[in-house]
Amino acid sequence: MKQITSPSELMETVNAFRISRLVLSAFELRIFDKLSGKRATSRDVAVSLGINVRATDRLMNALTGTGLLVREKEGFANSVFSEKFLVSTSPSFMSGLDHSVALWKTWSTLTDAVKTGSCVSEPARPGINERGNEWLEFFIAAMHARGVAQGKELASMLDLSATHMTLDVGGGSGAFTFAFIEKNPAIRGVILDLPNVVPITRKYIDKAGLADKVTTMEGDYHCDYFGSGFQLVLMSAIIHINNPGENTLLIARGAEALEKGGQLVIMDHVMNEQRTEPFAGALFALNMLVGTKHGDTYTELELRGWMEDAGLTDIRLITAASGMQVMVGAKS
């Protein structure tokens, strides 16, 4: 993050929300879909979407300043970038931006959340199983887009040579399990997630052609049995949803599912003791404040303590070149 050292830099940072909202609104309205493979006037786009003509024109004019749209006499067209990444039928479509639209709404409540110390949007925000299939699809798509690259990086950081059964707790799309299998085809994976998520998970498994190697398990990681006999248990981006007591029990349950010599892998923001670094983790703590009842980001010492309490040894923090942070502990 660039340090703010002048009034002009402060104003540039403060006003950056305008560009973000411009792009997200165009994405939410599917403006780019309406221009896919053709040119059209702002009136044509507005009429086809059933929205205000003048306002659509102003929105599309502003989008040309970002380079996402190109305007010529014949009308507007997508840029090469927009056609590839912002059209919903494109294989490279950035579907995760729908999740960013949802985040915008919760982050708008930050002031009140800081005043009260807890989430104030949509009273305590409903759980994942209560937010509807459309929200779930967007959320899992966003996590998958990130998880594909992170999964490959994580697999490269771990010794998977003696691993033949893995459990991904709250595994969503299964991106990390797919990466483990790509590195070691002998691996068979189990993905544990909530009942409304698992049908989405199965779609990703089928799309990856891994139905013979990956199975799903419906359950709530707070209370359901994980099974046993795993050489690797992964907890990716879930501890930040929980309070310390919940994480103590969760990590103990994960350790219990491991065979002797197996490894528990926690991938998440790992904060310094002042909770100021990494900056992405400090921001994410606020994301948890506005969006969850008691989520947070945690320090290395906190994670280490929970892992030691679960009987894990050889605990270490690994930071990848990308900044991704991973805590690994072994079951002795």
N, C-alpha and C positions, 0 to 999 in steps of 0.2 A: 504494500500500500504506500503510495506517495505521501510524504509528510506535508501537511498544510502549513505554510510558513508566511503567507501574505493574504491580505484581504481579497485580492483577485482570485487566488487559488481557492479560498474559502467559498467565494461566490460561485466559482465554476463547479465545485463539488456539490454545493447546495442545490444549484439549478439543474444538475444532471438528471434529476428525477423527471424532468420534462421530456427528455429524449427517451428515457425508459418507458414512460407512460404512452408516448406516441407510438413506439414500436409495439408494445404489448396490446394497445387498443386495435391497431391494424391487424395484428396476429389474431386477436380474439374475434374480430369481425370477419376474418378470412378474406381480407382484401387481396392478398397475394394469390389465393385460389382463383378469384374472379379474373385475374390478369394472366393466368397461366397459359403460355403459348400464344398470346395475342396482345393487341393494344386495345384500349377502351377508354372512353371519356369517363370523368368522374361521375357524370350523370348516369351513364350506363351501369356503372358499378353500384351506385346508390340505389337505382331502381331495381336491379337484380337482387340486392340484399334487403330491400324494403326499408331503407333508412334515409335520413335527411340528405337532400342533394347538396345544399350549400355547405353543410358541415363536412360531408364526405370529401368535397372538393378541397376544403382547407386542410383536412387531414392528409390527403394525398399530396397536396402541394408541399407540406412540411416534410413528408417522407422522402421527397426528392433530395432534400438537404442532407439526408443520411446516406444517400446513394443506394437505398433499397428499391426505390422506384426511379424510372427515367421518364421525363416528360418531353414529348415532341409535339408537332402540330397535330398529328393524328390522335393524340391522347397519351395515356400513361402505359408503361410496360414494366414488368419486373426486371430488375437487374439480373445478371447471370447468377450472382450469389443468392438472391431471393428465390429465383426459379429452382435452385438446387436445394436450399435449406428451409424455405418458408412456405412451400406449396405442399399441401397435405398428402398428395398422391406420390410425391417424390420418395425414393428409397432413403434419401438422406434427410428427410423432414425432421426438424427439431421439435418433436412433439412435447418435449419437456418444458417448453415455454408456456404451455397451458398450466403447468404447476406454478410457474413464476407468476402468472396472473393471480392465482389463489394466494400466493405469498404476499403479493402487493396489498391485498385486502387486510391480511393479518398484521403486516408491518405498519399499516396506517394507524393501528391502535397502540403503538409502542409507548407513547406518552402516558396513556391511561394504565397500561400494563406496569410501567415503572412505578406509578403512583400507588397501585394496589398490590404489586408484587406477584401478580399472576395473570394468566390469560383472561382477557375480557371480551374477546370476539366469540360470537356464537356460543353463548354460555358454556364454558369449559370445553369447547369444540368436541363434537361427538367422536367416538372411537372410529378406527378405520373401517370396521364392519358396519358402521351406521352412516357413512358419508356418501353412499350411493356408488353404483358401478361406474358411472362416468368419471367421478373424481378418482376412483381407484385406478381406472385405466390410465388416466393422465399421470397419476403419481407413479405407478409402476413403470410406465414408459420413460418418465424422467429419470428414475433410478436405474433403469436398464441402460439408457444412453450413457450415463456416467459409469455404470458398472462394467461395461464391456472393456473399456480401457484400463480401469482400475483392477479388474480381475486378472488381466494379463500381467500387469505389473506386480500384483500380489503373488501370483503363481511363480513369477521369476525370483521372488525374494525368499520363498519357502522351499525347504527340502521335502519333496513329495515322493521320493523314491520308494519309501516303505509304506506309503499310504494306499489303502485299497478301499476304504469306506469313509466318506465324509458326511458331516451334517452341517447344513447351513441354516442357522436359526434366524427366522424372519427373513428368509432368502429371496422373497419377491420373485423377480423374473428368472432367477437361477444363474445370472451372468457369471458369478464367481465360481460356481460349481462347473459351469461349462469350461471356464478357463483352466481349472484344475485338471479336468479330463483331457483338454487339449495338450497339456504338458505331460500328463501320465495317463494314457488311454486305459490302463488297468483299473483306474478309479471308478467306483460306483458311488453315486451321490444321493442323499436324501435332503429334500428341501422342506423345512417346517414353516408353515405360515397359517394365518387365520382362514377360516372357512370361505370367506368371500374373496380372498386373494388367490387361493389354490387353483381355482378354474383358470385364472389369468396366467398363473405360473405354468400350467399344463400347455397353454397355447404357445408359450415361449419354448418349452421343452420340445414340442412337436415341430416347431419351426426350425429348431436347431438340429433336428433329426437325432435326438438323444433319448427317445422314449425307452430304449432298451438298457440305458445306463443310469437314468435319473428317475427317481420316484418322489412322490410328494406325501406329506403327512399333515393333516389338518390338526391344528391345536393352538393353544394360547401358551406362549413361552413362560408366562408368569406362574402357571400352575400345572401344565400337562407334562407327562413323562416323556423324556427325549429318546428313550431306548438306550442301548449300550453297544459296545463293540466297535466304536469309531476310533480311527487313528487321528482324525482332525475334526474339531468342532469350530466353526466360524461364527462369529458375532460381528457382523458388519453394519455399522450405522444404526445400532439399536440402543446402546447403553445411554445415549444422550436423551432418549425418550423417558427414561426412568429416574426415580429418586434413588439415593444411595442404598436404602434398605432393599429395594427391588433388585438393584444390581448385585448386591451381596448374594441374594438367593439365586439369581439368574446364573451367575458365574459358577456357583457351587453346583447347580444342576448340569451345567455344561461340562464341568470337570468330572462329574459322576458318570457321564455318558462315554467318557474316554476309556480306551484300553490303556494299560500300563505302557508308558513310553509315548503315548499320543500327545498331541499339542492342541492347546486352546489358543485361538487366534482372535484378537479383538482389534478391529479396524475402526477408528473414530478419531475425532479431534482429541489430542492429548495435551493438556495445558501445562504451562509452567506454574510454579507455586503461587505466583502473583496473579495468575489468570489473565495475563495481558498478551501472551504469545502462545501459539501462533495467532496472528490477527484474524485469520479466517475462523478460528475457534472462538475468539472473543465475540465476533459478529454472530456466530451460530448460537452462542449462549442466549443472545437476544432473540434469535429466531425461535428458540425453544420457549423463551419467556412469553412471546406474543402468541405462540401457536399451541402450547401444551399446558397441562395443569401443573406439572412439576418437573419438566425436563431441564437439562443443563448440560454443559460440557465439564469434564472432570480432569483432574491433574494426574500426572504420572504416579505420584505417591498414593493417591486414592485408588487408582486401578491396581497398582502393585499390592496394596493392602487387601483388596477384595480377592485377588488371585492367590495370595499367600493363605488367606483364610480358607480358601477352597482346596488347599493342599498342593498347589502347583509350585514347581521349582524352576530354576534356570530362567527366571522371568527377565525379559529384555524388551527394550523399546527400539524399534527399527523405523527410521525415517527415510523414505524413498526420495529419489532425485526430484520427483514431482511435488514433494511435500507431504505425501500421504503417510500417515503415522499408524504403526501397527505394534500392539503389545502381544508378545508370545510367551506362553508358559507351558511347561511340560508336566505330565502326570508321572510321578515316580512310583 
